[in-house]
């Protein structure tokens, strides 16, 4: 299958740079897989489409302030680190941005000198492994000097603390709990505490899984053939209570409504390995693309994704390539807001 099949034209002014003040006011396109119809609603209308006995599955990962600015100790040259994953206490895999990649053993002073990073390994794609040291607990220092790691299509001046401060709240779901992501599970940004309470009062159950979103989420597929693309691994956990809630919904005739692609990947990864959703944890590089036989997910709330991305391929696997293509054309024509801070679709 050609990657070009998942391309589309998007006017740059439709890329949302900030969220709406009222998350529930975002537009929500209802994509009906059976009838092939597209209906324009608002996120606040979600309770009309989810029924008693369904289980709404969310990703409770929490975005960490992983973008760090600093200088090379030896030369004073500017450097930027994006922390990706803690490999061992104090040792992190990171993306390093600098005019020249720091040599092994180089020391980087970050956050005005509150953090010291020593480069201990070079990896591919501009990645390095660094040892971080600080006089105070790392999480405390990161919270003080780190910036929210927004995707590249959201423009911010990271040297201006006032410009990025609102993103600490805006780029975090209301149910974020487990620190570790470098990108938000953006479909979840639409949900509010009030809406979740309304759904619960109508008999809709909620379950939380954890998948720490990595940079691979935003990378377009460069391979000409979709099958030649390799997914980057992401860490996930399905707790016992979440597995039980999903099993109960299935047994009672309810639907599993996944809030976002990360939830879809988590649940389908567990089913691919174990035959069903069960309490488990691990790493997944599952690449969901057409044709993919979904084993768990019945419906999906998801944002509008980048062209040629693995995310639009996942959506196409669930709703069908032609229907998704039509939905995206209509979203552009109706001037929906795209990507992380934008509008969404509910696939039923």
VENWOBEL-V122291 format. One record per backbone hydrogen bond with DSSP energy under -0.5 kcal/mol. NH is the residue of the N-H (numbers start at 1). CO is the residue of the C=O. Records with the same first field share a line. If there is no record, write none. Layout:
BEGIN
NH->CO ; CO
END
This chain:
BEGIN
3->224
5->2
6->3
7->4
14->11
15->12
16->14 ; 338
23->21
25->22
26->23
28->41
29->344
30->28 ; 39
31->29 ; 346
32->30 ; 37
33->31
36->32
39->30
41->28 ; 39
43->26
44->24
45->42
46->43
48->45
49->46
50->46
53->203
54->51
55->255
56->205
57->55 ; 257
58->56 ; 207
60->58 ; 209
62->178
64->181
66->64
67->147
68->66 ; 81
70->79
71->109
72->77
73->107
76->72
79->70
80->97
81->68
82->95
83->66 ; 81
84->93
85->93
87->85 ; 91
88->91
91->88
92->90 ; 130
93->85
94->128
95->82
96->126
97->80 ; 95
98->96
99->78
105->119
106->103
108->117
109->71
110->108 ; 115
111->69
114->110 ; 111
115->110
116->133
117->108
118->131
119->106 ; 117
120->118 ; 129
121->129
123->127
127->124
128->94
129->121
130->92
131->118
132->90 ; 130
133->116
141->137
142->138
143->139
144->140 ; 141
145->141
146->142
147->67
149->64
150->148
154->151
155->153
158->156
160->157
161->159
163->160
164->160
165->161
166->162
167->164
168->164 ; 165
169->166
170->166
171->167
172->169
176->173
177->60
178->60
179->177
180->62
181->62
182->213
186->184
188->185
189->186
190->187
191->188
196->192
197->193
198->194
199->195
200->196
201->197
202->198 ; 199
203->200
204->199
205->54 ; 203
207->56
209->58
210->237
212->235
213->211
217->214
218->215
219->215 ; 216
221->308
222->220
226->1
228->225
229->226
234->284
236->282
237->210
238->280
239->208 ; 237
243->239
244->240
245->241
246->242
247->243
248->244
249->245
250->246
251->247
252->248
253->250
254->249
257->55 ; 255
258->256 ; 299
259->57
260->258 ; 301
264->260
265->261
266->262
267->263
268->264
269->265
270->266
271->267
272->268
273->269
274->270
275->271
280->238
282->236
284->234
288->286
289->287
294->292
298->256
299->256
300->347
301->258
302->300 ; 345
304->343
305->303
308->6
309->306
310->219
313->309
314->310
315->311
316->312
317->313
318->314
319->315
320->316
324->320
325->321
326->322
327->323
328->324
329->325
330->326
331->327
332->328
333->329
334->330
335->332
336->331
338->14
339->304
342->339
343->337
344->27
345->302
346->29
347->300 ; 345
348->31 ; 346
END
